[in-house]
Amino acid sequence: MRILAVDVGTGTQDILLFDSEQPVENALQLIMPSPTKIAEGRIRRATESRRPVLVTGVNSGGGPCHWALEDHLRAGLKAYATPEAAVTFDDDLDNVKRMGVALVSDDEAKAVDAEHVPLRDLDLGAISTALAAFDVSGEFDGLALGCLDHGAAPPDYSDRLFRFDHMRKVAGGRNDLRAFAYTPDELPDYLTRAKTLVASADSEAPIVFMDTGPAAALGALQDPIVGERDEQIVLNLGNMHALAFHLRGTEIISLYEHHTGELTAEQIEDFTDRLIGGTLPHEDVFDSKGHGVYYVDSSAQPKANGERLIAVTGPQRSKLRGSRLKPYFAVPHGDMMVSGCFGLLWAFAERHPEHRDEILTALEVEHVAA
């Protein structure tokens, strides 16, 4: 069985073509610029050439392209966007207009003389073209997709808190990392970016979606040194978000989420220590521009320093190099950068039990406590 796993991050989009008939170490991989970084580059080049920009497409990841658009407007240049693309910058289109962006319909956009910046989180055509350049078929039997979705928060409600409400709801329902895996018809309506990502696939193949943070943790557990422990802390230091899970296999004891760029190494050490000890308040994380803290199992007893394993993954893991936490840098199947993709494959197996044994046998995850 061939599954295309695409983990859409802030800095990179990590792509893995899995074939259950081959060793997973031989899975084909691409680590490419993220869609928002590609859009950022196009906007900044338009700014340099003093040209207006026209943003079209669909709801996608923001961050870099949002900041580039703000800089473009601050430079006194014009920006236009279609409503469907504009929600990338804010769910409230009145706020987008207050930024200085002129909203135009699809028909009006055809008459706008500007540099065109299309937004979308998934471009299967580009992936297929890249694979074809190496004489590899882009055909697949399933799609496993991941991104980080803050969700469409109600007016005057914190985006950070709204996302964390979702994390609490899922973990508090079925206490398992795999509960974050969804088939398209199961996705909550408020996860608008995730729903758009899935719709962008336009494929008849079965699809599973999973948030990038839990996917990275599920991938890190596939490193035998991590998965064989009775308990572990998996800390994913992404380019934008830092998410720590205190786990008992796939069962969640507690978690916190923050923004990687807002954290020093010392703060990560402090927050992680206190999460393990059960003494980290939600307010300490939220009030420092993070998302929050949630204790799913408050009965768990903290382990002594020598008994705990702190596994780190993610492209910003160097923040903890030489840390007093003595972290273990997880390398599932020999490759850290596609930890999320490995987690997405496990998520696919979870939601499609008819393929579970075939996928999990290839991934060799029998060592993980479940």
Secondary structure as GFF3:
##gff-version 3
##sequence-region A 1 370
A	DSSP	beta_strand	2	8	.	.	.	ID=ss1
A	DSSP	beta_strand	12	19	.	.	.	ID=ss2
A	DSSP	three_ten_helix	24	26	.	.	.	ID=ss3
A	DSSP	beta_strand	28	33	.	.	.	ID=ss4
A	DSSP	alpha_helix	35	48	.	.	.	ID=ss5
A	DSSP	beta_strand	53	57	.	.	.	ID=ss6
A	DSSP	alpha_helix	64	74	.	.	.	ID=ss7
A	DSSP	beta_strand	79	81	.	.	.	ID=ss8
A	DSSP	alpha_helix	83	86	.	.	.	ID=ss9
A	DSSP	alpha_helix	93	99	.	.	.	ID=ss10
A	DSSP	beta_strand	102	103	.	.	.	ID=ss11
A	DSSP	alpha_helix	106	109	.	.	.	ID=ss12
A	DSSP	beta_strand	115	119	.	.	.	ID=ss13
A	DSSP	alpha_helix	124	132	.	.	.	ID=ss14
A	DSSP	beta_strand	142	147	.	.	.	ID=ss15
A	DSSP	alpha_helix	159	173	.	.	.	ID=ss16
A	DSSP	three_ten_helix	177	180	.	.	.	ID=ss17
A	DSSP	beta_strand	181	182	.	.	.	ID=ss18
A	DSSP	three_ten_helix	184	186	.	.	.	ID=ss19
A	DSSP	alpha_helix	192	201	.	.	.	ID=ss20
A	DSSP	beta_strand	207	211	.	.	.	ID=ss21
A	DSSP	alpha_helix	212	220	.	.	.	ID=ss22
A	DSSP	alpha_helix	224	227	.	.	.	ID=ss23
A	DSSP	beta_strand	232	237	.	.	.	ID=ss24
A	DSSP	beta_strand	241	248	.	.	.	ID=ss25
A	DSSP	beta_strand	251	259	.	.	.	ID=ss26
A	DSSP	three_ten_helix	260	262	.	.	.	ID=ss27
A	DSSP	alpha_helix	265	277	.	.	.	ID=ss28
A	DSSP	alpha_helix	282	286	.	.	.	ID=ss29
A	DSSP	beta_strand	292	295	.	.	.	ID=ss30
A	DSSP	three_ten_helix	305	307	.	.	.	ID=ss31
A	DSSP	beta_strand	310	313	.	.	.	ID=ss32
A	DSSP	three_ten_helix	317	320	.	.	.	ID=ss33
A	DSSP	beta_strand	328	329	.	.	.	ID=ss34
A	DSSP	three_ten_helix	332	334	.	.	.	ID=ss35
A	DSSP	alpha_helix	339	351	.	.	.	ID=ss36
A	DSSP	three_ten_helix	353	355	.	.	.	ID=ss37
A	DSSP	alpha_helix	356	363	.	.	.	ID=ss38
###
